[in-house]
Amino acid sequence: MKDRRTRVRAARAGGWLAVLGLLGTAMVAPATVSAATGAIWTTNETCQTPAAQDDNAYSAGEVVHIRGENFDANTELVWSITGQPGSADPSTQVASGTATPDGDGAFCVAAYTVAANDDGEYTVDVHQGETAKNDNYHVNGATPTPEPTQTATPEPTETATPEPTATATPEPTETATPEPTATPEPTATPPVRNHAQIELAKVIDADGDLSTGNDETLAAGWHFTVDVSGGRADPSELVTDDEFLVEGGVTIDDGSADVDLTEVSKSGFKFVDAICVDASDEQPAKLSRESVKRLEAGDVVGELHGRTMSFEVRPDEIVLCVFVNAPTGGVAGRTAAPTPPSTDIASTVSVPAAEGWRLALIGLAGLIATALIVRPAPLRIRRR
């Protein structure tokens, strides 16, 4: 596993310094932004039930409720539910409507009753001004009832009733009552720690050249699919934010899991590059700008295949990934640099000097520290 994490591209080291420096600057002091952050989740609980319960599995006839918090108070928002590819309603909107958060920025709406023929993955989208939030739920389709088979009823046959015979009643015998035995106390089973974490950011480089500075911005609304072998993703799709890192979780079945993080392309943009690092040594609750300086060149992980970063995770690991795109037409006064070819990191590229990657990783980890330090409270995986 160590060899896999250290296979990197030497040619990208210099360009990443400019991108990572931008991320660290852009994420400082989000308290000055006035727009609502917003968070949504689906639940089977009614809107009258005080306790919010996160529920992402439904059956026919159950009602999907959409709850939200931290939106702009008393300002109308729009919601919709759409079938994902592979569902019974691929790319079809099955329900939509509007809602108005209360004075605290919270709302709840009984959005949709699951139809008898619904099946597969569905996505929930909520928009309020420039704020866009997303969550998924899954429908377990109904299993068809087999047709009953008719069996011929056999004709009854008459059976002679035997004459009753007298049976002597045995004398009752006394049986000693056994002494009760004490039941041993159950032994508590220690909790299994089998979760890993993914942090994601999307960067737009104006001229497609990572070696130039002051032309990169964080981008919101980019979708990424998370496919896991040896476990499951929660959620299976991440949507980027232009102020904070997006957080997702991976539940691991046994020891480790292989993750494929794939960018969904957008018209008008070309893919430039991507990088992932292992930030597990620094716990998010204690991460600081000083502690991230301990990151080493070995923290770079993953292999890039097209728009997919593939990497391995183990319990309690944290992997941070940054994807970079550029407008297909560049910007005024500049010519877009050619997109580097998508090659396997494990090909003929040699490992660069540790000091070069160390500088890039310190900048990237500084971004993680800044993003986590300024958050008012830890993010929940299902609330984005």
Number of C-alpha atoms within 10 A of each C-alpha: 9 10 9 16 19 19 21 27 19 15 12 17 20 16 16 24 22 20 28 23 19 21 28 18 13 19 21 17 14 14 10 7 9 8 13 16 17 20 22 25 24 27 22 18 19 18 16 7 8 8 9 16 14 17 17 19 17 21 18 16 12 15 19 24 20 25 23 20 20 16 26 23 16 15 14 15 19 15 20 18 24 20 24 18 13 12 18 17 18 14 15 14 15 15 14 15 12 14 16 19 20 16 12 12 17 19 21 22 18 16 20 17 15 18 15 12 12 22 21 19 22 26 17 22 17 23 17 19 12 8 18 22 22 22 24 23 20 19 21 14 18 12 6 6 6 6 6 6 6 6 6 6 6 6 6 6 6 6 6 6 6 6 6 6 6 6 6 6 6 6 6 6 6 6 6 6 6 6 6 6 6 6 6 6 6 6 6 6 6 6 6 7 11 17 20 21 22 25 20 22 23 26 24 21 23 25 25 30 23 22 14 16 16 11 16 25 17 21 16 19 15 16 16 20 17 22 18 21 14 14 18 19 21 16 20 18 19 25 22 23 21 17 19 25 24 20 22 23 20 29 21 22 14 11 11 18 20 17 23 21 22 21 22 11 14 12 7 9 15 18 22 23 23 22 19 26 24 24 24 18 15 18 14 16 11 10 20 18 15 10 16 21 15 12 22 17 22 19 20 25 27 28 24 23 14 15 19 21 21 18 22 19 24 20 20 15 19 21 22 23 21 21 20 23 24 24 19 17 15 17 14 8 7 11 13 17 15 11 15 13 10 14 14 16 19 17 10 9 14 13 15 17 11 11 11 14 25 20 19 22 29 23 25 27 27 25 25 25 25 22 22 21 19 14 13 8 9 10 14 11 15 20 19 21
